[in-house]
């Protein structure tokens, strides 16, 4: 397949405890793109138009599903969500939409305890809600890769939003089958295809009831030129989706470079930062270069500098971190204070993508 092709996924939960005791299911939407640039260009044009149409306050043309609830009047939200997503689904560069859904009838699931030799049990719905959902983003990608493993027709450059949990066989198989595995912190604020996966899951929760495999297939297949496949991940898949090691997944090894590190210090809360233009400019800067944005954690991140990274000191403490610029050669980082960072980012972004 073309080196420009990618597959990305997002997941959502369906909590129906009120109508079904202990009812919980997980849904993951994987979107395979045949040409990344073509898709991004079409996505940006659609979102620029929709941001204006619905009064969505975003300084760049990348949006999340929750922006619709945040900015669009309540009586218009359902129409806005459907209008935005159905137009995105018409983009020609979308090759395949692969959806997985997991709902387990009550039974005991055996898991490792704190040590490899110890075991514990969880009831199945709690396993899905508390354990599987932590890494359910990758399950639709795993099923997609396994389905097309022997055909040579799959896209094997993977990107997902951040996930967590312990190592399962599905995770290891994804790593073995892919050519590149990128895990993007704040991915649905950074990459158009991850934003679209998030928006599609939002539309499915709004429009499809019950949110099960057949109903999802019937709803989505007539609204896109892409091939649509839905699959239930069930008890027969437990061997592959239940953690078989006590090790946590190391997504820090899967973050793509360059990274824009945002150092908040004691000045700015994370919740405030994510409403500010500088966060969105940093996300767009990273996306344009195939990288990511991350909150700076010096104890870990000092070991993972690439030579092309930025460290933005939002508390104007750049002098404390200049060693990473001045005393590194191959694995250095540009260190900027907040005012310089705003100018630097805007100068290095396409003007038509600053709204």
Residue pairs with C-beta under 8 A, 6 or more apart in sequence:
1 34
1 152
1 153
1 154
1 155
1 156
2 34
2 35
3 157
4 34
4 35
4 36
4 37
5 32
5 33
5 34
5 35
5 36
5 95
5 155
5 157
6 32
6 33
6 36
6 155
6 157
6 158
6 159
6 193
7 30
7 31
7 32
7 33
7 96
7 141
7 144
7 154
7 155
7 156
7 157
7 158
7 159
8 30
8 31
8 33
8 158
8 159
8 160
8 187
8 191
8 193
8 194
8 197
9 28
9 29
9 30
9 31
9 137
9 138
9 140
9 141
9 160
9 197
10 28
10 29
10 137
10 160
10 161
10 187
10 188
10 194
10 197
10 198
10 200
10 201
11 26
11 27
11 28
11 29
11 133
11 136
11 137
11 139
11 140
11 201
12 26
12 27
12 28
12 29
12 201
12 202
12 204
12 205
13 24
13 25
13 26
13 27
13 129
13 133
14 24
14 25
14 26
14 27
14 205
14 211
15 23
15 24
15 129
16 23
16 24
16 25
16 210
17 23
17 24
22 106
22 123
22 125
23 103
23 125
24 103
24 125
24 128
24 129
25 101
25 102
25 103
25 128
25 211
25 212
26 101
26 102
26 128
26 129
26 132
26 133
26 136
26 139
27 99
27 100
27 101
27 102
27 201
27 204
27 211
27 216
28 99
28 100
28 101
28 136
28 137
28 138
28 139
28 140
28 141
29 97
29 98
29 99
29 140
29 197
29 200
29 201
29 204
30 96
30 97
30 98
30 99
30 100
30 140
30 141
30 144
30 197
31 94
31 96
31 97
31 98
31 193
31 196
31 197
31 200
32 94
32 95
32 96
32 97
32 98
32 144
32 154
32 155
32 226
33 39
33 93
33 94
33 95
33 155
33 193
34 93
34 94
34 95
34 155
35 93
36 93
36 193
38 92
38 93
39 91
39 93
39 94
39 192
39 193
40 192
40 193
42 91
42 92
42 93
43 61
43 88
43 91
43 192
43 193
43 195
43 196
44 61
44 192
44 353
46 84
46 87
46 88
46 91
47 61
47 62
47 63
47 84
47 192
47 195
48 61
48 355
50 56
50 63
50 80
50 83
50 84
50 87
51 58
51 61
51 63
51 355
54 68
54 71
54 72
54 76
54 80
54 84
55 71
55 72
56 63
56 67
56 68
56 71
56 72
57 67
57 71
58 67
58 280
58 355
59 277
59 280
59 281
59 354
59 355
60 280
60 281
60 283
60 284
60 353
60 354
60 355
61 353
61 355
62 189
62 190
62 191
62 192
62 195
62 280
62 283
62 284
62 287
63 195
63 199
64 188
64 189
64 195
64 198
64 199
65 81
65 198
65 199
65 201
65 202
66 202
68 77
68 80
68 81
68 84
68 202
69 77
72 80
78 206
81 199
81 202
81 203
81 206
82 203
82 206
82 207
84 199
85 196
85 199
85 200
85 202
85 203
86 223
88 196
88 199
88 200
89 97
89 200
89 220
89 223
89 224
89 226
90 223
90 224
90 225
92 225
94 224
94 225
94 226
95 155
95 226
95 227
96 144
96 226
96 227
96 228
96 229
97 200
97 220
97 224
97 226
97 227
97 228
97 229
98 140
98 141
98 143
98 144
98 147
98 229
98 230
98 231
99 140
99 204
99 213
99 216
99 217
99 220
99 228
99 229
99 230
99 231
100 139
100 140
100 143
100 230
100 231
100 232
100 233
101 211
101 212
101 213
101 216
101 230
101 231
101 232
101 233
102 128
102 132
102 136
102 139
102 232
102 233
102 234
103 128
103 212
103 232
104 124
104 125
104 127
104 128
104 234
104 235
105 124
105 235
106 123
106 124
106 125
107 123
107 124
107 235
108 121
108 122
108 123
108 124
109 121
109 122
109 123
109 124
109 127
109 238
109 242
110 119
110 120
110 121
110 242
111 119
111 120
111 121
111 122
111 127
111 131
111 242
111 243
112 118
112 119
112 120
112 166
112 243
112 244
112 245
112 246
113 119
113 120
114 246
115 246
116 245
116 246
122 130
122 131
127 242
131 165
131 166
131 242
131 243
132 139
132 165
132 241
134 163
134 164
134 165
135 163
135 164
135 165
135 168
135 171
135 249
136 163
137 160
137 161
137 163
138 160
138 163
138 170
138 171
138 174
139 170
139 233
139 241
141 158
141 160
141 174
142 170
142 171
142 173
142 174
142 240
143 231
143 233
144 154
144 229
145 154
145 156
145 173
145 174
145 177
145 178
146 173
146 177
147 154
147 229
148 154
149 177
156 177
156 178
156 179
156 180
157 178
157 179
157 180
157 182
158 174
158 178
158 180
158 181
158 182
159 182
159 183
159 184
159 187
159 191
159 193
159 194
160 182
160 183
160 184
160 187
160 194
161 183
161 184
161 185
161 186
161 187
161 188
161 194
161 198
162 183
162 184
162 185
162 186
162 187
162 251
163 183
163 249
163 251
164 248
164 249
164 251
165 243
165 248
165 249
166 243
166 245
166 246
166 247
166 248
166 249
167 243
167 244
167 245
167 247
167 248
167 249
168 240
168 241
168 242
168 243
168 244
169 239
169 240
169 241
169 244
170 237
170 240
170 241
171 249
173 240
174 181
175 181
181 254
182 254
182 255
182 256
182 292
183 251
183 254
183 255
184 190
184 191
184 194
184 255
184 256
184 292
185 255
185 292
185 293
185 294
185 295
186 274
186 283
186 292
186 293
187 194
187 292
188 194
188 195
188 197
188 198
189 195
189 274
189 279
189 280
189 283
190 283
190 284
190 286
190 287
190 292
190 293
191 287
192 287
200 220
204 211
204 216
204 219
204 220
205 211
207 219
208 215
208 216
208 219
209 215
212 232
213 230
213 231
213 232
214 230
216 230
217 228
217 229
217 230
220 228
221 228
233 241
252 300
252 304
255 292
255 294
255 304
256 290
256 291
256 292
257 291
257 306
257 307
257 308
257 309
258 286
258 289
258 291
258 306
258 308
258 309
258 310
259 286
259 291
259 292
259 293
259 294
259 301
259 304
259 306
259 309
259 310
260 282
260 283
260 285
260 286
260 291
260 292
260 293
260 294
260 309
260 310
260 312
261 294
261 295
261 296
261 301
261 309
261 310
261 311
261 312
261 333
262 273
262 278
262 279
262 282
262 293
262 294
262 295
262 296
262 312
262 314
263 295
263 296
263 311
263 312
263 313
263 314
263 315
263 317
263 321
264 270
264 273
264 295
264 296
264 314
264 315
265 313
265 314
265 315
265 317
266 315
267 314
267 315
268 276
268 314
268 315
270 295
273 279
273 314
277 342
278 312
278 314
278 338
278 341
278 342
278 345
279 293
281 342
281 345
281 346
281 349
281 354
282 293
282 310
282 312
282 341
282 345
283 293
284 349
284 353
285 310
285 345
285 348
285 349
286 292
286 293
288 349
288 350
289 308
291 308
294 301
296 311
298 321
302 324
305 324
305 328
305 331
305 332
305 333
306 331
307 328
307 330
307 331
307 332
307 333
309 333
309 334
310 333
310 334
310 335
310 336
310 341
310 344
311 318
311 321
311 324
311 333
311 334
311 335
311 336
312 336
312 337
312 338
312 341
313 320
313 321
313 335
313 336
313 337
313 338
314 338
314 341
315 338
316 337
316 338
316 339
317 337
318 335
318 336
318 337
321 335
322 335
324 332
324 333
324 335
325 332
325 333
325 334
325 335
336 344
346 354
